[in-house]
Amino acid sequence: MRFGAAVLRAYDSGFALEEVILNAGPADGEVLVRIAGCGMCRTDLAVRRSAGRSPLPAVLGHEGAGTVAETGGGDTGLSVGDHVVLSFDSCGRCRTCMRAAPAYCDSFASLNLYGGREEEAGRFTDAAGGELAPRWFGQSSFAEYAIVPARNAVRVDPTLPVELLGPLGCGFLTGAGAVLNSFGAGPGDSVAVFGAGAVGLAAVMAATAAGATTVAVDRHPGRLALAERLGAIPLSAASPGLPGRLRRLTDGGARYALDTTGSARLINDALLGLRPTGHLGLVARLHTALPIEPGALDRGRRISHICEGDAVPGLLIPRLTGLWQAGRFPFDQLIRTYPLADINEAERDCEAGRVVKPVLLPEDSGGR
């Protein structure tokens, strides 16, 4: 099967729209999905800084959504024509998977980041027969089609705009899941979100939907204004005495804080802005040692890393689409669409902060 895809051939080059070849259809437990839209995530762009650990050439993209075009053998639980959102890969067999924690799968890194499944070699090639890296996050959805394990594909209401739903499989899932799953925030709680990008604003929307007092911390006035429109109290990251200001805004300290920045200074500010027994969650990958200021972990405060919002995608994605339908999780306000052919422009806009969440459309009518 031949179709168009955006191929990244070198860590320092742009994406190139090419014809690629899928040399085998869906196997047992797999489905072929015609992609309607795919979000661009910071993790896709971080491949450029992966020091060669993520193999190239490759088709990236891991926030895909579309329509099931073909099913493989076995009981996939899906039918041709179903609308689906695609999420991360997992083995489904290790102890953490069986404990409903697939984001902590024993094979998460190899399946999603560093090479995929060994049996996939040669299955996906370019037009000249050159091998492309196995499926990125189980999907490689910067393309017109993607072949995925059926457990990665979550059926959604066919009346929803499927082309916009892909970011619910990773970026928005991560922020919202941190608030709803990891924290379990609700009325009477307070949540401080550090960093008002796609993940942070998803956390803001989820905290607001949950009835929690929500504070958004960022250095960009435009992002703070957007967070305020979504229900958060804005607080500049440049504010002097930031922890004290946060404690005053949250009546003695936030019950929960989520850091999406990876900044050591802001992580310490977040800890110091927590109330006793407060919980700080980190979602950004740390690239340097994290010094903790004296007293930051006193009085029962704790810190943990959160991957993929501690989510079971098949449970959280329908919850988020239901909140959107009820007008309580307006994620579409964060999206700007681009034709897949304009993927390099989308990357530039994303890196420059001109757009919160780019979504690439393989069959686009001009974007919006």
C-alpha positions as CSV (number, residue, x, y, z in Angstrom):
1,M,0.0,0.0,0.0
2,R,1.4,3.4,-1.0
3,F,0.5,6.7,0.6
4,G,1.9,10.1,1.6
5,A,3.8,10.8,4.8
6,A,6.1,13.4,6.3
7,V,9.6,11.8,6.6
8,L,12.4,13.1,8.8
9,R,15.7,11.8,7.4
10,A,18.2,13.7,9.6
11,Y,18.1,15.3,13.0
12,D,18.9,18.7,11.6
13,S,16.8,18.6,8.5
14,G,13.2,19.5,7.7
15,F,10.4,17.1,7.1
16,A,9.8,16.0,3.5
17,L,6.5,14.9,2.2
18,E,7.1,11.6,0.4
19,E,5.4,8.5,-0.9
20,V,5.9,5.6,1.5
21,I,5.0,1.9,1.3
22,L,3.3,-0.3,3.8
23,N,4.5,-3.8,2.8
24,A,2.0,-5.7,5.0
25,G,-1.5,-5.0,6.2
26,P,-2.8,-5.2,9.7
27,A,-1.9,-8.4,11.6
28,D,-3.8,-10.0,14.4
29,G,-4.8,-7.4,16.9
30,E,-4.0,-4.5,14.6
31,V,-6.0,-1.9,12.6
32,L,-5.3,0.3,9.7
33,V,-6.5,3.9,10.3
34,R,-7.0,6.6,7.7
35,I,-5.7,9.7,9.4
36,A,-7.9,12.7,9.5
37,G,-5.6,14.9,11.7
38,C,-2.5,14.5,13.8
39,G,-1.3,16.9,16.5
40,M,2.3,18.0,16.7
41,C,3.8,17.4,20.1
42,R,7.0,18.6,21.7
43,T,8.1,15.0,22.0
44,D,8.0,14.7,18.2
45,L,10.3,17.8,18.0
46,A,12.6,16.5,20.8
47,V,13.8,13.8,18.4
48,R,16.1,16.4,17.0
49,R,17.8,16.5,20.4
50,S,17.7,12.7,21.1
51,A,21.5,12.2,20.4
52,G,20.7,9.5,17.9
53,R,18.7,7.3,20.2
54,S,15.5,7.6,18.1
55,P,16.3,5.9,14.8
56,L,16.0,7.8,11.5
57,P,14.7,8.0,8.8
58,A,11.3,7.9,10.3
59,V,7.7,9.0,10.1
60,L,6.9,10.7,13.4
61,G,3.5,11.8,14.8
62,H,1.8,10.3,17.8
63,E,-1.4,12.3,18.2
64,G,-3.4,10.8,15.3
65,A,-7.1,10.4,14.9
66,G,-9.1,9.1,12.0
67,T,-11.3,6.3,10.7
68,V,-10.6,2.5,10.8
69,A,-10.0,1.4,7.2
70,E,-9.2,-2.2,7.8
71,T,-8.9,-4.6,10.7
72,G,-6.6,-7.5,11.1
73,G,-7.3,-11.0,12.5
74,G,-8.5,-11.7,16.0
75,D,-11.0,-9.7,18.0
76,T,-9.8,-6.1,17.7
77,G,-13.0,-4.7,19.2
78,L,-13.2,-2.2,16.3
79,S,-15.0,-2.2,13.0
80,V,-14.3,-0.6,9.6
81,G,-15.7,3.0,9.7
82,D,-15.2,3.5,13.5
83,H,-13.8,6.9,14.4
84,V,-10.8,6.5,16.7
85,V,-8.2,8.5,18.6
86,L,-4.7,6.9,18.7
87,S,-2.6,6.9,21.8
88,F,0.8,5.5,23.0
89,D,1.9,1.9,22.7
90,S,2.3,-0.6,25.5
91,C,2.9,-4.3,25.8
92,G,-0.3,-5.1,27.6
93,R,1.4,-8.0,29.5
94,C,3.8,-6.6,32.1
95,R,2.9,-6.0,35.7
96,T,2.3,-2.3,35.3
97,C,0.1,-2.8,32.2
98,M,-1.9,-5.4,34.1
99,R,-2.3,-2.9,37.0
100,A,-3.9,-0.4,34.6
101,A,-0.8,1.8,34.3
102,P,0.2,1.4,30.6
103,A,2.2,4.6,30.6
104,Y,4.7,2.9,32.9
105,C,4.9,-0.3,30.7
106,D,8.2,-2.1,31.1
107,S,8.7,-1.7,27.4
108,F,7.5,1.9,27.0
109,A,10.8,3.3,25.8
110,S,11.6,0.6,23.3
111,L,8.0,0.5,21.9
112,N,7.5,4.3,21.7
113,L,10.8,6.0,21.4
114,Y,13.8,3.8,20.5
115,G,12.9,1.3,17.8
116,G,9.5,-0.3,18.2
117,R,9.1,-4.0,17.7
118,E,11.8,-6.2,16.2
119,E,9.3,-8.0,13.9
120,E,8.5,-4.7,12.2
121,A,11.8,-4.5,10.3
122,G,11.1,-3.9,6.6
123,R,7.4,-3.5,7.0
124,F,7.5,0.2,6.4
125,T,9.7,1.6,3.6
126,D,10.1,4.6,1.4
127,A,9.3,4.5,-2.3
128,A,12.8,3.3,-3.2
129,G,12.5,0.4,-0.7
130,G,14.7,2.0,1.9
131,E,13.7,1.0,5.4
132,L,12.0,3.5,7.7
133,A,12.1,3.2,11.5
134,P,9.4,1.1,13.1
135,R,6.2,2.9,14.2
136,W,6.7,5.9,16.4
137,F,4.6,5.6,19.5
138,G,2.9,2.7,17.8
139,Q,1.4,4.8,15.0
140,S,3.7,7.2,13.0
141,S,0.7,9.3,12.1
142,F,2.3,12.3,10.2
143,A,0.8,10.4,7.3
144,E,-2.3,9.6,5.4
145,Y,-2.6,6.2,7.0
146,A,-1.2,4.5,10.2
147,I,-1.2,0.9,11.3
148,V,-1.6,0.5,15.0
149,P,-2.3,-2.1,17.8
150,A,-6.0,-2.0,18.4
151,R,-5.5,-1.4,22.1
152,N,-3.9,2.0,21.1
153,A,-7.1,3.0,19.2
154,V,-10.0,4.5,21.3
155,R,-13.4,4.6,19.6
156,V,-15.1,8.0,19.9
157,D,-18.5,9.4,19.0
158,P,-18.7,9.7,15.2
159,T,-20.5,13.0,15.5
160,L,-17.3,14.7,16.9
161,P,-14.8,16.5,14.6
162,V,-12.4,13.6,14.5
163,E,-9.7,15.6,12.7
164,L,-9.3,17.7,15.9
165,L,-9.3,14.9,18.4
166,G,-5.7,13.6,18.0
167,P,-4.1,15.7,20.8
168,L,-6.4,13.9,23.2
169,G,-4.2,10.9,22.8
170,C,-1.1,12.5,24.3
171,G,-0.6,16.2,25.0
172,F,-4.1,17.0,26.3
173,L,-4.3,13.6,27.9
174,T,-1.1,14.3,29.8
175,G,-2.2,17.6,31.3
176,A,-5.8,16.6,32.0
177,G,-4.9,13.2,33.3
178,A,-2.4,14.7,35.8
179,V,-5.2,16.7,37.3
180,L,-8.0,14.2,37.1
181,N,-6.1,11.0,37.7
182,S,-2.8,11.7,39.4
183,F,-4.2,14.4,41.7
184,G,-7.9,13.5,41.7
185,A,-8.6,17.3,42.1
186,G,-12.1,18.4,42.8
187,P,-14.2,21.2,44.4
188,G,-12.4,22.8,47.3
189,D,-9.0,22.0,46.0
190,S,-6.4,24.3,44.4
191,V,-4.2,23.6,41.5
192,A,-1.2,25.6,40.3
193,V,-0.1,24.9,36.7
194,F,3.4,26.1,35.8
195,G,3.7,26.6,32.0
196,A,0.8,27.5,29.8
197,G,1.6,25.4,26.8
198,A,-0.6,22.6,25.4
199,V,-0.1,20.3,28.4
200,G,-0.4,23.1,31.0
201,L,-3.5,24.6,29.4
202,A,-5.1,21.1,29.3
203,A,-4.4,20.9,33.0
204,V,-6.0,24.3,33.5
205,M,-9.1,23.3,31.6
206,A,-9.4,20.0,33.6
207,A,-8.9,21.7,36.9
208,T,-11.5,24.3,36.1
209,A,-13.9,21.5,34.9
210,A,-13.3,19.7,38.2
211,G,-14.3,22.7,40.2
212,A,-10.8,23.5,41.7
213,T,-9.4,26.9,42.2
214,T,-6.8,27.2,39.4
215,V,-3.7,29.4,39.0
216,A,-1.6,29.5,35.8
217,V,2.0,30.6,36.0
218,D,3.8,31.6,32.8
219,R,6.2,34.3,31.6
220,H,4.2,35.2,28.4
221,P,1.4,37.6,28.8
222,G,-0.5,36.2,25.9
223,R,-0.5,32.7,27.3
224,L,-1.6,34.0,30.7
225,A,-4.5,35.8,29.0
226,L,-5.5,32.6,27.4
227,A,-5.3,30.7,30.7
228,E,-7.5,33.4,32.3
229,R,-10.1,32.9,29.6
230,L,-10.0,29.2,30.4
231,G,-10.8,29.8,34.0
232,A,-7.4,30.3,35.7
233,I,-6.0,33.1,37.9
234,P,-3.0,34.4,36.0
235,L,0.4,34.8,37.8
236,S,3.5,35.9,36.1
237,A,6.5,33.6,36.4
238,A,8.6,36.8,36.8
239,S,6.7,37.9,39.9
240,P,9.0,38.6,42.9
241,G,8.2,36.4,45.8
242,L,6.3,33.9,43.6
243,P,5.8,31.2,46.2
244,G,4.3,33.7,48.7
245,R,2.0,35.2,46.0
246,L,0.8,31.7,45.1
247,R,0.1,30.9,48.8
248,R,-2.0,34.1,49.1
249,L,-4.0,33.3,46.0
250,T,-4.7,29.7,47.2
251,D,-5.5,30.5,50.9
252,G,-2.3,29.1,52.4
253,G,-0.9,27.2,49.5
254,A,-1.9,25.1,46.5
255,R,-3.0,21.5,47.2
256,Y,-1.5,20.4,43.9
257,A,1.0,21.9,41.5
258,L,1.9,20.7,38.0
259,D,5.2,21.7,36.4
260,T,5.4,21.5,32.6
261,T,8.6,23.6,32.2
262,G,11.4,21.6,33.6
263,S,12.8,24.7,35.2
264,A,14.6,24.1,38.5
265,R,13.7,27.5,39.7
266,L,10.0,27.1,39.0
267,I,10.0,23.6,40.4
268,N,11.3,25.0,43.7
269,D,8.8,27.9,43.6
270,A,6.0,25.3,43.0
271,L,7.1,23.2,46.0
272,L,7.4,26.3,48.3
273,G,3.9,27.4,47.1
274,L,2.3,24.2,48.2
275,R,0.3,23.8,51.4
276,P,1.4,21.1,53.9
277,T,1.0,17.6,52.4
278,G,0.8,19.2,48.9
279,H,1.8,17.2,45.8
280,L,3.9,18.5,42.9
281,G,3.8,16.6,39.7
282,L,6.4,16.9,37.0
283,V,5.7,16.1,33.3
284,A,8.7,17.7,31.6
285,R,11.9,15.6,31.2
286,L,14.7,17.0,33.3
287,H,18.1,17.3,31.5
288,T,20.1,18.5,34.5
289,A,20.3,17.7,38.2
290,L,17.5,19.2,40.3
291,P,18.7,20.9,43.4
292,I,15.9,21.2,46.0
293,E,15.9,24.3,48.2
294,P,16.1,23.8,52.0
295,G,12.6,23.4,53.4
296,A,10.9,22.8,50.0
297,L,9.9,19.2,50.9
298,D,9.1,19.9,54.6
299,R,5.7,19.4,56.1
300,G,4.7,16.4,54.0
301,R,5.1,18.0,50.6
302,R,6.0,15.5,47.9
303,I,7.1,15.4,44.3
304,S,6.5,12.8,41.6
305,H,6.9,12.3,37.9
306,I,3.7,11.8,35.9
307,C,3.8,10.1,32.5
308,E,0.9,10.4,30.1
309,G,-1.4,11.7,32.8
310,D,-1.4,8.3,34.6
311,A,-4.1,7.5,32.0
312,V,-5.8,4.5,30.6
313,P,-6.5,6.1,27.3
314,G,-9.7,4.1,26.7
315,L,-11.2,5.6,29.9
316,L,-9.9,9.1,29.9
317,I,-10.3,10.0,26.2
318,P,-14.1,9.4,26.3
319,R,-14.3,11.4,29.5
320,L,-12.5,14.4,27.9
321,T,-14.7,14.3,24.8
322,G,-17.8,14.2,27.0
323,L,-16.5,17.3,28.9
324,W,-15.9,19.0,25.5
325,Q,-19.4,18.3,24.4
326,A,-20.7,19.8,27.7
327,G,-18.6,22.9,27.0
328,R,-16.3,22.3,29.9
329,F,-13.1,21.3,28.2
330,P,-12.7,23.6,25.1
331,F,-9.5,22.1,23.8
332,D,-10.4,23.2,20.2
333,Q,-9.6,26.8,21.3
334,L,-5.9,25.8,21.5
335,I,-5.7,24.3,18.0
336,R,-4.6,25.7,14.7
337,T,-4.7,23.4,11.7
338,Y,-2.2,23.1,8.9
339,P,-2.1,21.0,5.7
340,L,0.3,18.1,6.2
341,A,2.4,19.6,3.4
342,D,3.1,22.6,5.7
343,I,4.5,20.5,8.5
344,N,7.8,22.6,8.6
345,E,5.8,25.8,9.0
346,A,3.8,24.2,11.8
347,E,7.1,23.2,13.5
348,R,8.5,26.7,13.3
349,D,5.2,28.2,14.7
350,C,5.2,25.7,17.5
351,E,8.8,26.3,18.5
352,A,8.3,30.1,18.3
353,G,5.2,29.9,20.5
354,R,3.0,31.3,17.8
355,V,0.6,28.4,18.2
356,V,-0.3,26.2,21.2
357,K,-1.2,23.0,19.4
358,P,-0.7,22.5,15.7
359,V,-2.8,19.8,14.1
360,L,-1.8,18.5,10.6
361,L,-4.4,17.5,8.1
362,P,-3.4,15.0,5.4
363,E,-6.4,16.0,3.3
364,D,-6.7,19.7,4.1
365,S,-8.9,22.4,2.7
366,G,-6.6,25.2,3.6
367,G,-6.3,25.0,7.4
368,R,-7.6,27.6,9.8
